[in-house]
Every structure is written in structure tokens, then in C-alpha cells.
Amino acid sequence: MEGLIPLVNRLQDAFAALGQNCLLDLPQIAVVGGQSAGKSSVLENCVSRDFLPRGSGIVTRRPLVLQLITAKTEYAEFLHCKGRKFTDFDEVRQEIEVETDRITGMNKGISSIPINLRIYSPHVLSLTLIDLPGITKVPVGDQPPDIEQQIRDMIMQFISRENCLILAVTPANTDLANSDALKLAKEVDPQGLRTIGVITKLDLMDEGTDAREILENKLLPLRRGYIGVVNRSQKDIDGKKDIKAALLAERKFFLSHPAYRHMADRMGTPYLQKVLNQQLTNHIRDTLPAFRSKLQGQLLSIEHEVEVYKNFRPEDPTRKTKALLQMVQQFSVDFEKRIEGSGDQVDTLELSGGAKINRIFHERFPFELVKMEFNEKELRREISYAIKNIHGIRQVLPTGLFTPDMAFEAIVKKQIVKLKGPCLKSVDLVMQELINTVKKCTKKLATYPRLCEETERIVAGYIREREEKTKDQVLLLIDIQVSYINTNHEDFIGFANAQQRSSQVNKSAVGNQVIRKGWLTINNIGIMKGGSKEYWFVLTAESLSWYKDDEEKEKKYMLPLDNLKVRDIEKSFMSSKHIFALFNTEQRNVYKDYRFLELACDSQEEVDSWKASLLRAGVYPDKSSTENDENGQADNFSMDPQLERQVETIRNLVDSYMSIINKCIRDLIPKTIMHLMINNVKEFINAELLAHLYSSEDQNTLMEESAEQAQRRDETLRMYQALKEALAIIGDISTSTVSTPAPPPVDDSWLQQARRSPPPSPSTQRRPTLNNPPTRPLSGRGPAPAIPSPGPQSGAPPVPFRPGPLPPFPSGGEGLGGPPQVPSRPTRAPPSVPR
């Protein structure tokens, strides 16, 4: 088990170079305490060397990962200075200061990037400690105002991990209840399973006071107990007092102090080292299986990404050619999948690609056609003007003798020309969606910024080129329809028959099938019940119904679609909804007492989609307005019944012929766009894109990686190797040693019972301690050893029973020295309070 702490050291080294320490929950000990609590002195005493920076204010401004390793020679190594051995510890201090300033600057700022220091020495036990910045309250110098919160966040970043033991350092000359270190430890470790208390500056307490109750774990009990240490004073440090002499003075202090002599074998820096070594070893052993599982999970999570990088060889001359071919091929496949709607390129967040183009073809385009087609009053007025203008001054024959075919052709041609707008708009919408699809597909080329930029430029340029040709073809189709009015068409049968047949065909083909379902907000009813309310709407070919929810169990109302039309309503200033309304052309109420049924959607695109669905059900948009009515009354200069009959006849003929044209245009325009734009773009990407890329840029320029991608690849590969190395390191250690459970909770019930008894006098209270000196004499055998045996020896008087917690560390198990394990319950009853 002696190899467990070096194991964690190797793991820390494996990950520190990646800057991944904060992402891994390595078993370690974090040293926490306020400024000037004595943390640095404790660490220096453990090493028996002066090597940490000292001064006023915040001195430790970056976490220091201190790895102590038992060795025959004494030297230090920094992870950022590989291969350099420091034998002069003054140089170690200077290097810590320089490395700290390199990251944090000279303005007393802090950083969570750790400094890794490894010290080999015959005077240390194998141990890994993390020295954290001292807790401060008031910013000094150029420190930011929130320096206290920054330090607190950094400390919490380390001690909140379950695998981190907390060494809470508190000076004895302050109130323990105000200890910042214990307060932070309590937040992340309320059960006290991971906290070890260290009490410093015992020699600086006021005369007549001591920390006996604290060290006996009676005042604020911790499961792992408290250990007292005596550090060098500032005068000793300034006077270059040797640390070995300071350790002897510390030993003498505990053996000679009347309040601490009975526990001297469990106090001091050497004992602290031994306890931390055993505690950390046991802790590593207990947490190693879970840590191994976590490493394996991380390895699996990045394995797929590593597969892409494994065969990456920057020096391979064929790599760029191969990568270029693969990228272009992948782009072609992705583009086709997004257009065809198959494979892994299906967007689950919004309508895009082929689905959006299909919606343009079958919803948006027909809706735009109908919007301009059904303008009844304007059409009749145009027919009336056309009839009169064709006659000119020739008013010899009565106007009712024949229907002027020239007026019919003039009106039809004008109506056909109007179709250019919706057709060209459809081409624009498809072109924009194709460019958006290209941009989404080039995201996978972000590894090579220049290749991504050139691919997008070339394909987008080709799409715009095809757009111009498609528009020319669309205009040609419209001009072809204008050039010859085919009145012999089989469907050109007059207005009455055409409308009758159209109605019968629509009803028989559509039936009462469901056209659309979805949520809509009814905006103008239920105001007394709290304003607008959302319902689930179902649109069929004959009715519009709404339900309480999408389960369609509770129907609220069913509205027939006969004589209904759609009207736009301007969005109010305070409303975020887009509104449209349904109304009856015969001036009847649509719903109960309401003339309009106002429906609201979250976006204009959704409104247009609902309008297109209503259009399929035969509910057309309303183009008439008050202005048209007024203009119609003013311009209707003739009420001649013969003229009215001619207007009605031509209007029926125009309607019949335009239905033929619309049917033809609705069929041809999507086919034209599909052939000249979409299919051509797919063929271009498959066959010609690669050649255009080669001709546009040098291959080496095209395939230059982005700095971010190169860094990510390197980090991922190093992380992968580090994880594999870590798992191999852990695999070398056998963890079959019997584990020792954590210390049980502190039982202070006996203490409460004793407090209810009469308090003993000071003289009688001290008699047991003075009558029972430590198991080894204070003098007569030379200087006391650094770590005496804690157990009673044969021939020595028994140590009086001290009620309280268990020893602050469990047994080390196999291969560990240290005091024998004390049973969880005392074998003797607590002594009665002396009288």
C-alpha cells in the first residue's frame, strides 16, 4: 500500500500538463485556512525546509500541489521545469514567485491554475498536499473588490469534491467558532467525514488559557479529530532558526505543558505527517474503485472523437488530398440528405431543407396565387372599362348584340402577367433555403476555415447563377401563356359549368378529410373569463373545430366553412401575437354573437401556413375593402343591363380560363425550379465542386487547419493517452487490502451527563493528569523521540481513560505502521467525576 500516494502523484503529473486537474476528482488533501493562520509554516515543517514565499497580504495566489516523496537525497522539481533539479530551496521560493506572477501578474490577483512541486527528501513521508490561497476579507492593492468571493470559489472548487480530504488550519489564539476554514469545511462536509483539524499557534495563547478541550475533540467535535502544532514565530523565521531545532522545541513544548502533556504523543508536526500519510493512503484505497470507473467512463466518452484523430499525420503529404476528398464527399452527402430528408441530417428543431422547399411549392406558392386572383370588384371594373374602351367611338351597334372577345383577351392577358410576381417570389424563397442548407452543411468543414469559406462561396455563387436562369425560364413560361389564349381548351366550358364541375370535383376528391391540426389562440372571445385562450384546432374540408386539448375529447365548437373568408388584422402595439380573422361573406355571425373569429399565432410564418391550409379547404382571403366599395360606386358610371350582362359573361370566361392557367402554373413552376435549380445544384456539387476548389486555391492553403481545431485535437489526443496511462497506472496497484471504515460519529452524551454533575475543583481536576505522567519519562533517557509509541508499555502505569472520540485516523491496514486500532466502544466505563 506504500505505492498508493506515488500512484496519485503519477496521475496528477499525467493530467497536470493538460490543465485538466480541475476536471478530475483525484484523492488529495487540500490545506484551507485564513491569512496568517500558519498554513505555510505547517507545510514547511513537514518538509523541514524554508521554501514558500512569505509576506503581507495574499502570498499564495495559485494552488500549490506539493508532492512529498521519501528518498535518500534531497531536491525539488517543478512540473513546468522538467529536467531541472533544485537543491537550493531559496531558488524554489523564487521559482514559485516567478511562476505565480507569470499567470496572475503583479497586482495580487489570483488564478486557479496550479503549480506542481515535487520534493524528494529523507525527512518526509510520502504525502500529497494542495496549498490554497488564504481566506481574506478586504481587498488590498490592485485586487478586485470581489477578491473574497474569488478565493472562496477557488477553495470550494477543490474541497467540494468527494475525494478531497480537508486540512482545516485554525490558529489557537482566535475563537474556534469563527474559524473560516471550519466554516467552509462544514458547508461541503457536514458529516465531518473528510475534515482533519489542525490547531496552530498554541504557544501564543494568553496565559492561563489553553486549547485542551479543542484538542480533546470536545468543543467542536470532528470525526477525524484535531492535531496541535507549534510553528516558528516571525522572529524565528527572520532569525533563520533551523526547522529541526523548531521541531525539537515543539516536542519540548507539548511534553512540558501541563494541559497538553497527557496527549503529547498525539501532537506535533511529525505526528501530523504520519496521520496525514495514513489517512490519505486509506482514503485513496477506498476511493480508487470509483475513481477507476470514472476514468473508464471519460475514456469511452471521447473514444469516438479520438477515432477521427487517431490516423492524423501532419507530415503525411497525402493527408491533405485525402482529407479534401473526404470533406467534399461528406458535404455532397449531407446536402443531398437535407434536401431529400433522409439519414442523420434530419433537423428536429425547425422546418428546413427539402421540407421547407416542399412547403413553398404546395402551400406558400398556391396561397400567393389565390391572394391576387380573387379580387372581384376590381376585376369587374376592369372588364367594364375594357368593353367600353374596345368600342371606342363606334357606338353604332347596340352593345348587347355580342360579347367582345378582344376585351376577354385583354383581361386574361393582364391577369396572366400578374402571375409573374408570385412565381418569381417562389424562386427567391427556394434560392434562400438552398443557401441556408449549404451553410448548415459547411459547418462540418469548420476544421478547415479556408475550405469552408471557399465551398460556401462557390456553391452559393452557382445557386445564384441558376436562380437567374430559373427566373428567365419562369418568365418565359408566363410569356408563352400570354402569347396564345387557347379558347379551345377542353376545360374551357364557361363560368357556370366550370364552377359547378370544380365544386363537384373538389368535394369528391377532398371529402371531409383532416387538412391540419394545431394550437391556436382565440383572441376576441372569453375576455370576461381572463382574455384570450389557447385551443386545439382541427381543420377539415368542411369545418373548423376546436377542442380543450390535443386529446380531442372535449369539443368546444364546430364551425362550418361555407361562405367563410380570411382577413388580415394588424398586430397591436402591445401584442406579440400575429392575428388573422375568419368572417362570413353574408354578414352573419361566425361564432355566437361575434361577427369575426380572431385567431392568433406566435409567428407570421405560422399564420401563412394556416392561411394556406384554409385555402385548401376553400376558405379564400378577402381582398375587398371600404375603399374599393367607395371607388366602385363612384366609377360605376353605367348601370346598363346589357353591359352588366357582358361583364358577367366575360368575368365567367376569365374565371374559367384563369383556373386552367393557374392549374398549369402551379404544376410547371415547381417542376421548373426543381429541374433548373435543385437538381442542377446537386449535380454541380457531386461532379464539379472539387474541380472548382482545386482551381480556386492552392491545396495547402485550402487545407490549413484552424488554430482552435489543432489545439482541440492535440488536447483530445493527450487526454486520451493520459486516461489510458492513468488506467494502466491504477491497474498496477492491488487494492485487495482490507479496508478500514471511517471513524464513527462523535458520541458526546457522556459529556452532557458530566456537565449535569457538580463541577470539580481545579486542583482535583488536574490530579489524574499529574499523577499519571506520559508512558515515557520526560528526562533520564536523553532527548525524546520524534514519534513515541502511543500505546501503554509493560511496566508503565496505565494511561487514564480519556472519554471522547476515537483516534483521528483509522488503522493503516496491511503494510502500514502506526498506533493500534481502538475499538469503536470503550471496554471500561467512564470514570466518575472526582470529588
ZAMARGU-4260 file (C-alpha; in steps of 0.2 Angstrom, whole numbers, plus 5000, padded with zeros to 4 digits):
<rodrens>
0) 5000/5000/5000 | 5015/5012/5001 | 5013/5014/4982 | 4996/5022/4983 | 5002/5040/4986
5) 5015/5039/4972 | 5001/5032/4961 | 4991/5048/4964 | 5007/5058/4961 | 5009/5050/4944
10) 4991/5053/4940 | 4992/5071/4944 | 5008/5073/4933 | 4999/5064/4919 | 4984/5077/4919
15) 4993/5092/4925 | 5001/5095/4908 | 4984/5096/4900 | 4977/5108/4913 | 4964/5095/4917
20) 4967/5094/4936 | 4951/5103/4940 | 4941/5091/4930 | 4947/5076/4939 | 4942/5071/4957
25) 4959/5064/4962 | 4961/5059/4980 | 4971/5073/4989 | 4972/5084/5004 | 4968/5102/5002
30) 4975/5114/5015 | 4962/5128/5020 | 4964/5142/5032 | 4963/5161/5034 | 4978/5173/5030
35) 4992/5171/5043 | 4984/5155/5050 | 5000/5146/5049 | 4997/5135/5033 | 5014/5139/5025
40) 5023/5135/5042 | 5014/5119/5043 | 5020/5114/5026 | 5037/5120/5029 | 5038/5110/5045
45) 5033/5094/5035 | 5047/5097/5023 | 5060/5103/5036 | 5064/5117/5024 | 5060/5135/5020
50) 5053/5135/5003 | 5037/5145/5002 | 5035/5164/4999 | 5031/5174/5014 | 5025/5192/5016
55) 5010/5203/5020 | 4993/5201/5011 | 4989/5187/4999 | 5006/5177/4996 | 4999/5161/4990
60) 4989/5166/4974 | 4989/5150/4965 | 4986/5132/4971 | 5002/5123/4975 | 5001/5104/4973
65) 5015/5098/4984 | 5021/5080/4982 | 5032/5074/4996 | 5042/5058/4992 | 5053/5049/5003
70) 5071/5047/4995 | 5089/5046/5000 | 5094/5063/4993 | 5085/5080/4995 | 5080/5090/4980
75) 5064/5098/4972 | 5057/5098/4954 | 5043/5108/4946 | 5032/5101/4933 | 5034/5116/4922
80) 5053/5115/4923 | 5056/5097/4918 | 5073/5090/4920 | 5079/5104/4932 | 5083/5099/4950
85) 5083/5112/4963 | 5094/5109/4978 | 5094/5126/4984 | 5077/5129/4992 | 5078/5148/4991
90) 5078/5145/4972 | 5062/5135/4974 | 5054/5150/4983 | 5059/5162/4969 | 5053/5150/4956
95) 5036/5149/4964 | 5035/5168/4965 | 5040/5170/4946 | 5028/5156/4941 | 5014/5164/4951
100) 5017/5181/4943 | 5018/5174/4926 | 5000/5169/4927 | 4992/5181/4939 | 5003/5197/4936
105) 5010/5208/4949 | 4993/5215/4955 | 4990/5202/4969 | 4977/5194/4958 | 4973/5175/4959
110) 4972/5160/4947 | 4965/5143/4949 | 4979/5135/4938 | 4990/5125/4950 | 5009/5124/4952
115) 5015/5107/4954 | 5030/5105/4965 | 5038/5088/4970 | 5051/5087/4984 | 5062/5072/4987
120) 5069/5071/5005 | 5074/5058/5018 | 5065/5069/5031 | 5047/5067/5023 | 5034/5054/5022
125) 5025/5051/5006 | 5011/5064/5005 | 5002/5075/4993 | 4995/5092/4999 | 4987/5106/4990
130) 4991/5123/4997 | 4976/5135/4993 | 4976/5154/4995 | 4972/5161/5012 | 4954/5167/5015
135) 4954/5186/5015 | 4940/5199/5019 | 4947/5216/5012 | 4955/5218/4995 | 4972/5227/4996
140) 4982/5235/4982 | 4975/5232/4965 | 4965/5217/4970 | 4947/5217/4963 | 4933/5221/4975
145) 4926/5203/4974 | 4943/5195/4979 | 4935/5187/4994 | 4922/5178/4983 | 4935/5173/4970
150) 4946/5165/4984 | 4931/5156/4991 | 4925/5150/4974 | 4943/5143/4971 | 4943/5134/4988
155) 4926/5127/4985 | 4931/5121/4968 | 4944/5109/4977 | 4936/5105/4993 | 4918/5101/4986
160) 4925/5085/4978 | 4921/5069/4987 | 4938/5063/4985 | 4947/5078/4993 | 4952/5077/5012
165) 4951/5094/5020 | 4965/5100/5032 | 4957/5115/5041 | 4970/5125/5049 | 4965/5137/5063
170) 4975/5147/5075 | 4973/5144/5093 | 4973/5162/5098 | 4956/5165/5089 | 4939/5159/5093
175) 4936/5142/5085 | 4918/5146/5082 | 4924/5160/5070 | 4936/5148/5060 | 4934/5152/5041
180) 4942/5135/5037 | 4930/5125/5048 | 4915/5135/5041 | 4919/5131/5023 | 4923/5113/5028
185) 4906/5112/5036 | 4897/5118/5020 | 4904/5104/5009 | 4907/5090/5023 | 4893/5092/5035
190) 4895/5075/5042 | 4914/5078/5045 | 4919/5063/5036 | 4933/5072/5026 | 4939/5085/5038
195) 4955/5085/5049 | 4958/5099/5061 | 4975/5107/5064 | 4977/5120/5078 | 4992/5131/5076
200) 5000/5145/5087 | 4996/5136/5104 | 5011/5144/5111 | 5004/5162/5108 | 4988/5159/5118
205) 4985/5171/5133 | 4992/5165/5149 | 4980/5154/5159 | 4971/5148/5144 | 4973/5133/5133
210) 4966/5123/5119 | 4964/5107/5128 | 4945/5105/5125 | 4948/5108/5107 | 4962/5095/5105
215) 4952/5083/5115 | 4938/5085/5102 | 4925/5091/5115 | 4922/5109/5109 | 4918/5106/5090
220) 4920/5088/5088 | 4927/5081/5071 | 4926/5063/5066 | 4945/5063/5062 | 4949/5074/5077
225) 4962/5088/5079 | 4981/5089/5080 | 4990/5103/5088 | 5006/5110/5081 | 5018/5124/5086
230) 5026/5134/5072 | 5041/5146/5071 | 5037/5163/5076 | 5041/5178/5064 | 5056/5182/5074
235) 5062/5164/5072 | 5059/5165/5053 | 5068/5181/5052 | 5082/5174/5063 | 5084/5159/5051
240) 5080/5147/5065 | 5083/5129/5059 | 5067/5119/5057 | 5074/5104/5065 | 5078/5114/5081
245) 5060/5121/5079 | 5053/5103/5079 | 5063/5099/5095 | 5056/5115/5103 | 5039/5110/5098
250) 5041/5092/5105 | 5048/5100/5121 | 5033/5112/5122 | 5020/5098/5122 | 5029/5087/5134
255) 5031/5101/5146 | 5014/5110/5145 | 5003/5104/5159 | 4987/5105/5148 | 4995/5095/5134
260) 5007/5083/5141 | 4995/5069/5143 | 4992/5070/5124 | 5010/5074/5118 | 5011/5058/5109
265) 4997/5064/5098 | 5003/5082/5095 | 5016/5090/5084 | 5021/5090/5066 | 5029/5073/5065
270) 5013/5065/5071 | 5003/5076/5059 | 5014/5069/5044 | 5011/5052/5050 | 4992/5054/5052
275) 4990/5063/5035 | 5000/5049/5027 | 4989/5035/5034 | 4973/5045/5031 | 4977/5049/5013
280) 4983/5031/5010 | 4967/5024/5017 | 4957/5037/5008 | 4965/5033/4991 | 4962/5014/4994
285) 4943/5017/4997 | 4940/5029/4983 | 4951/5020/4970 | 4937/5009/4963 | 4925/5023/4960
290) 4939/5034/4953 | 4944/5020/4941 | 4926/5019/4935 | 4925/5037/4932 | 4941/5037/4921
295) 4934/5022/4911 | 4918/5032/4908 | 4928/5048/4902 | 4939/5037/4891 | 4923/5029/4882
300) 4915/5047/4880 | 4930/5053/4870 | 4934/5037/4861 | 4923/5041/4846 | 4931/5058/4844
305) 4948/5051/4845 | 4944/5039/4831 | 4944/5054/4819 | 4961/5060/4825 | 4970/5044/4828
310) 4976/5042/4810 | 4980/5061/4808 | 4998/5063/4802 | 5003/5081/4799 | 5019/5076/4790
315) 5010/5064/4778 | 5009/5073/4761 | 4994/5063/4755 | 4984/5068/4771 | 4978/5084/4764
320) 4972/5077/4747 | 4963/5063/4756 | 4955/5075/4768 | 4949/5086/4755 | 4941/5072/4745
325) 4933/5066/4761 | 4926/5083/4766 | 4919/5087/4748 | 4911/5070/4748 | 4904/5072/4765
330) 4897/5089/4760 | 4889/5082/4745 | 4881/5068/4755 | 4875/5080/4769 | 4867/5092/4756
335) 4858/5078/4747 | 4851/5071/4764 | 4845/5088/4769 | 4836/5090/4753 | 4829/5073/4752
340) 4825/5072/4771 | 4834/5056/4775 | 4849/5049/4785 | 4856/5058/4800 | 4853/5076/4794
345) 4835/5077/4799 | 4833/5094/4809 | 4822/5091/4824 | 4821/5109/4829 | 4814/5118/4814
350) 4807/5116/4796 | 4822/5116/4784 | 4829/5109/4768 | 4818/5099/4757 | 4803/5100/4769
355) 4803/5119/4768 | 4805/5119/4749 | 4790/5107/4748 | 4780/5119/4759 | 4785/5133/4747
360) 4779/5123/4732 | 4762/5117/4740 | 4757/5130/4752 | 4766/5147/4750 | 4765/5147/4731
365) 4747/5142/4729 | 4742/5155/4743 | 4751/5169/4734 | 4742/5164/4718 | 4725/5165/4726
370) 4729/5181/4735 | 4730/5190/4719 | 4717/5180/4710 | 4701/5184/4720 | 4698/5202/4719
375) 4681/5203/4712 | 4676/5221/4712 | 4692/5226/4704 | 4691/5213/4690 | 4673/5218/4686
380) 4678/5236/4685 | 4692/5231/4673 | 4681/5221/4662 | 4668/5236/4661 | 4682/5248/4656
385) 4689/5235/4643 | 4672/5233/4635 | 4669/5252/4633 | 4687/5256/4628 | 4687/5242/4614
390) 4671/5250/4606 | 4679/5267/4606 | 4668/5280/4597 | 4660/5266/4587 | 4643/5266/4596
395) 4633/5261/4580 | 4628/5243/4585 | 4619/5240/4602 | 4631/5235/4615 | 4621/5219/4619
400) 4622/5211/4602 | 4638/5202/4605 | 4652/5199/4618 | 4668/5207/4613 | 4682/5194/4613
405) 4695/5207/4612 | 4690/5213/4630 | 4691/5195/4636 | 4709/5193/4629 | 4715/5209/4636
410) 4708/5205/4653 | 4715/5187/4653 | 4732/5193/4647 | 4733/5206/4661 | 4728/5193/4674
415) 4741/5180/4667 | 4755/5194/4668 | 4751/5196/4687 | 4756/5179/4690 | 4775/5184/4687
420) 4776/5191/4705 | 4771/5175/4715 | 4782/5164/4703 | 4797/5175/4705 | 4795/5176/4724
425) 4794/5157/4725 | 4811/5156/4716 | 4818/5168/4728 | 4812/5158/4743 | 4819/5142/4736
430) 4836/5150/4732 | 4837/5157/4750 | 4833/5140/4758 | 4846/5132/4747 | 4859/5144/4753
435) 4854/5141/4771 | 4856/5122/4768 | 4873/5125/4761 | 4878/5135/4776 | 4872/5121/4788
440) 4881/5108/4778 | 4898/5118/4778 | 4898/5118/4797 | 4907/5101/4797 | 4921/5109/4786
445) 4924/5122/4801 | 4940/5112/4804 | 4947/5120/4788 | 4941/5138/4788 | 4948/5142/4771
450) 4940/5126/4763 | 4923/5130/4772 | 4924/5148/4765 | 4928/5143/4748 | 4915/5129/4747
455) 4901/5141/4753 | 4906/5154/4741 | 4907/5143/4726 | 4891/5134/4729 | 4881/5150/4734
460) 4888/5158/4718 | 4882/5143/4707 | 4865/5144/4716 | 4863/5162/4712 | 4868/5159/4694
465) 4855/5145/4692 | 4842/5157/4700 | 4844/5169/4686 | 4842/5155/4673 | 4827/5149/4683
470) 4819/5166/4683 | 4821/5168/4664 | 4813/5151/4662 | 4798/5156/4673 | 4796/5172/4664
475) 4796/5163/4648 | 4783/5151/4654 | 4772/5166/4658 | 4775/5174/4641 | 4771/5158/4632
480) 4754/5158/4641 | 4751/5176/4636 | 4756/5174/4618 | 4741/5162/4614 | 4724/5162/4623
485) 4718/5144/4619 | 4699/5145/4620 | 4698/5128/4613 | 4705/5120/4628 | 4694/5105/4634
490) 4692/5113/4651 | 4686/5130/4645 | 4667/5127/4646 | 4661/5144/4653 | 4659/5150/4670
495) 4643/5141/4677 | 4648/5124/4671 | 4666/5126/4676 | 4662/5132/4693 | 4649/5118/4695
500) 4662/5104/4689 | 4675/5112/4700 | 4664/5111/4715 | 4659/5093/4712 | 4677/5088/4709
505) 4684/5096/4724 | 4671/5089/4735 | 4673/5071/4728 | 4692/5072/4729 | 4694/5080/4746
510) 4678/5073/4755 | 4679/5078/4774 | 4697/5073/4777 | 4708/5082/4790 | 4719/5095/4782
515) 4728/5102/4798 | 4729/5101/4817 | 4737/5113/4829 | 4736/5125/4843 | 4729/5142/4840
520) 4724/5156/4852 | 4706/5163/4851 | 4709/5182/4853 | 4692/5191/4854 | 4681/5179/4865
525) 4682/5175/4883 | 4688/5192/4888 | 4677/5191/4904 | 4685/5174/4908 | 4703/5181/4908
530) 4706/5186/4890 | 4712/5176/4875 | 4714/5157/4877 | 4723/5143/4868 | 4713/5128/4860
535) 4717/5113/4849 | 4710/5116/4832 | 4706/5103/4819 | 4703/5109/4801 | 4694/5098/4788
540) 4687/5101/4771 | 4670/5106/4778 | 4673/5113/4795 | 4684/5120/4808 | 4683/5113/4826
545) 4692/5117/4842 | 4695/5106/4857 | 4700/5109/4875 | 4717/5100/4872 | 4725/5089/4859
550) 4717/5073/4866 | 4701/5079/4856 | 4689/5073/4870 | 4680/5089/4874 | 4674/5098/4858
555) 4671/5117/4861 | 4663/5121/4845 | 4662/5116/4826 | 4662/5130/4813 | 4656/5126/4795
560) 4667/5133/4782 | 4653/5139/4770 | 4654/5157/4765 | 4669/5160/4776 | 4684/5171/4771
565) 4701/5176/4779 | 4705/5193/4783 | 4722/5200/4790 | 4721/5210/4806 | 4735/5222/4811
570) 4745/5217/4826 | 4743/5228/4841 | 4757/5238/4849 | 4757/5228/4865 | 4754/5211/4857
575) 4767/5198/4852 | 4755/5188/4843 | 4751/5188/4824 | 4732/5188/4821 | 4720/5184/4807
580) 4701/5183/4807 | 4688/5172/4799 | 4671/5181/4794 | 4655/5177/4784 | 4653/5185/4767
585) 4634/5186/4770 | 4636/5197/4786 | 4631/5183/4798 | 4639/5180/4815 | 4653/5167/4814
590) 4653/5162/4832 | 4638/5165/4844 | 4637/5184/4844 | 4653/5188/4836 | 4655/5194/4818
595) 4673/5189/4817 | 4683/5175/4825 | 4701/5181/4828 | 4714/5168/4828 | 4732/5172/4834
600) 4749/5163/4831 | 4766/5166/4838 | 4774/5170/4821 | 4769/5176/4804 | 4776/5160/4796
605) 4763/5150/4806 | 4749/5162/4801 | 4754/5160/4782 | 4754/5141/4785 | 4736/5141/4792
610) 4730/5153/4778 | 4737/5140/4765 | 4728/5126/4774 | 4712/5136/4775 | 4714/5139/4756
615) 4715/5120/4753 | 4698/5119/4762 | 4691/5133/4751 | 4692/5147/4763 | 4700/5161/4752
620) 4707/5178/4758 | 4697/5193/4757 | 4703/5207/4746 | 4688/5219/4746 | 4689/5234/4757
625) 4679/5250/4761 | 4690/5260/4748 | 4686/5248/4734 | 4667/5249/4738 | 4668/5268/4738
630) 4678/5268/4722 | 4666/5255/4714 | 4651/5266/4717 | 4660/5281/4710 | 4667/5273/4694
635) 4651/5263/4690 | 4646/5276/4678 | 4634/5264/4668 | 4620/5253/4675 | 4616/5247/4658
640) 4609/5230/4660 | 4616/5224/4643 | 4634/5230/4649 | 4631/5221/4665 | 4627/5205/4656
645) 4643/5207/4645 | 4653/5210/4661 | 4646/5195/4669 | 4649/5184/4654 | 4667/5189/4652
650) 4670/5188/4670 | 4664/5170/4669 | 4675/5166/4654 | 4690/5174/4663 | 4687/5164/4678
655) 4686/5148/4668 | 4702/5152/4658 | 4712/5158/4673 | 4708/5142/4683 | 4716/5132/4668
660) 4731/5144/4669 | 4733/5143/4687 | 4732/5124/4687 | 4746/5124/4674 | 4757/5136/4683
665) 4755/5128/4699 | 4761/5112/4691 | 4775/5119/4680 | 4784/5131/4692 | 4789/5119/4705
670) 4795/5107/4691 | 4805/5121/4683 | 4813/5126/4700 | 4816/5108/4704 | 4825/5104/4687
675) 4834/5121/4684 | 4839/5124/4702 | 4839/5110/4715 | 4844/5095/4703 | 4857/5106/4695
680) 4865/5111/4711 | 4866/5093/4717 | 4874/5088/4701 | 4886/5103/4702 | 4891/5098/4720
685) 4894/5080/4715 | 4903/5082/4699 | 4911/5100/4698 | 4914/5107/4716 | 4930/5098/4718
690) 4937/5104/4702 | 4932/5122/4706 | 4940/5121/4723 | 4956/5115/4715 | 4956/5129/4703
695) 4952/5142/4716 | 4966/5140/4729 | 4981/5130/4732 | 4978/5114/4741 | 4989/5118/4755
700) 4980/5134/4758 | 4963/5126/4757 | 4968/5113/4770 | 4976/5124/4783 | 4968/5119/4800
705) 4961/5132/4812 | 4972/5135/4827 | 4957/5130/4838 | 4954/5114/4829 | 4973/5109/4830
710) 4973/5114/4849 | 4957/5103/4852 | 4964/5088/4843 | 4980/5089/4852 | 4971/5091/4869
715) 4959/5077/4865 | 4973/5065/4860 | 4983/5070/4875 | 4968/5067/4886 | 4965/5050/4878
720) 4983/5045/4881 | 4983/5052/4899 | 4967/5042/4903 | 4974/5026/4896 | 4990/5029/4906
725) 4980/5033/4922 | 4970/5017/4920 | 4987/5007/4917 | 4994/5015/4932 | 4979/5010/4943
730) 4979/4993/4936 | 4997/4991/4943 | 4991/4993/4961 | 4982/4979/4970 | 4968/4985/4980
735) 4964/4969/4989 | 4970/4975/5006 | 4956/4975/5019 | 4948/4992/5020 | 4946/5001/5037
740) 4929/5010/5039 | 4929/5029/5043 | 4928/5034/5061 | 4911/5034/5068 | 4901/5050/5073
745) 4907/5058/5089 | 4897/5052/5105 | 4897/5067/5117 | 4882/5060/5128 | 4894/5057/5142
750) 4900/5075/5141 | 4882/5081/5144 | 4880/5069/5158 | 4896/5075/5166 | 4890/5093/5164
755) 4875/5089/5175 | 4886/5083/5189 | 4894/5096/5201 | 4910/5104/5193 | 4926/5098/5201
760) 4938/5110/5209 | 4953/5115/5198 | 4966/5106/5210 | 4956/5089/5210 | 4953/5091/5191
765) 4972/5091/5187 | 4977/5077/5199 | 4974/5062/5187 | 4984/5070/5174 | 4999/5075/5185
770) 4998/5058/5194 | 4999/5049/5178 | 5013/5056/5168 | 5016/5050/5150 | 5021/5032/5147
775) 5039/5038/5143 | 5049/5048/5156 | 5052/5066/5151 | 5070/5065/5156 | 5084/5052/5160
780) 5084/5044/5143 | 5090/5058/5133 | 5080/5068/5120 | 5063/5062/5117 | 5060/5053/5101
785) 5050/5062/5087 | 5036/5049/5087 | 5034/5039/5103 | 5023/5024/5103 | 5006/5029/5108
790) 5001/5013/5117 | 5005/5008/5135 | 5021/4998/5138 | 5024/4984/5150 | 5028/4990/5167
795) 5022/5008/5164 | 5007/5014/5174 | 4991/5013/5164 | 4986/5029/5154 | 4969/5036/5162
800) 4954/5034/5151 | 4950/5049/5141 | 4932/5049/5135 | 4929/5057/5118 | 4931/5052/5100
805) 4942/5038/5093 | 4959/5042/5087 | 4959/5054/5072 | 4964/5041/5060 | 4960/5023/5056
810) 4972/5009/5056 | 4983/5008/5041 | 4979/4990/5037 | 4992/4979/5030 | 5009/4987/5027
815) 5005/5002/5037 | 5013/5007/5054 | 5005/5017/5067 | 4995/5015/5083 | 4984/5000/5085
820) 4966/5002/5081 | 4955/5007/5096 | 4938/4998/5097 | 4923/5008/5092 | 4916/5007/5110
825) 4927/5008/5126 | 4929/4992/5136 | 4928/5002/5153 | 4915/5014/5159 | 4920/5032/5160
830) 4927/5037/5177 | 4916/5046/5189 | 4920/5065/5191 | 4932/5066/5205 | 4925/5074/5221
</rodrens>
